[in-house]
Amino acid sequence: MVSGVHRFGAFATFAPAAGLLPRGRMDAIDTQIVTLLRANARMPLKMLAAKVELARSTVRERLVRLEKAGVILGYHARVADVDRLSALLQLKLAKTPAPRTVAAIVAMPEVCRCYSLSGDVDLAVEIEARTTAQLNTTRDRIATLPDVVDVVTSLILKRDKDC
């Protein structure tokens, strides 16, 4: 899920691969609906229906189906958090997979995103806090978790583009 975007607006969160409705089973209209909602999750149903040239009731049924299938995970507000600091942590783990360590990381409220990666870095973790002390405390909590052997911390200075 995306948070901490430095502009106002709304967006929808989508699963990369839907559980009950695999991407291959989405037709062109489902794909168009998802694309429109990615750009503006607050688009009124009437406008959405007009853009895909279907009746509102049909679009509503498609939305329900996409939600139940796990393609659409939620609708969120983008709020400018100008008073928050963000950092990207690159973690190396003693072993992978490390499900307990990952679960402990994603359970922390300061963690915005967590990605398992291939290559030299095992996890990329984005954290947010109001102060550098809070940011450092979160970083230290993550660094002392089981299986974490190295942490490289980079402050995020600016978001040039966000999903």
Sequence and secondary structure as in RCSB ss.txt:
>XXXX:A:sequence
MVSGVHRFGAFATFAPAAGLLPRGRMDAIDTQIVTLLRANARMPLKMLAAKVELARSTVRERLVRLEKAGVILGY
HARVADVDRLSALLQLKLAKTPAPRTVAAIVAMPEVCRCYSLSGDVDLAVEIEARTTAQLNTTRDRIATLPDVVD
VVTSLILKRDKDC
>XXXX:A:secstr
     SS EEEEEE SS SSS GGG  HHHHHHHHHHHH TT  HHHHHHHHTS HHHHHHHHHHHHHTTSEEEE
EEE   TT EEEEEEEEESSS  HHHHHHHHTSTTEEEEEE SSS  EEEEEEESSHHHHHHHHHHHHTSTTEEE
EEEEE    S   
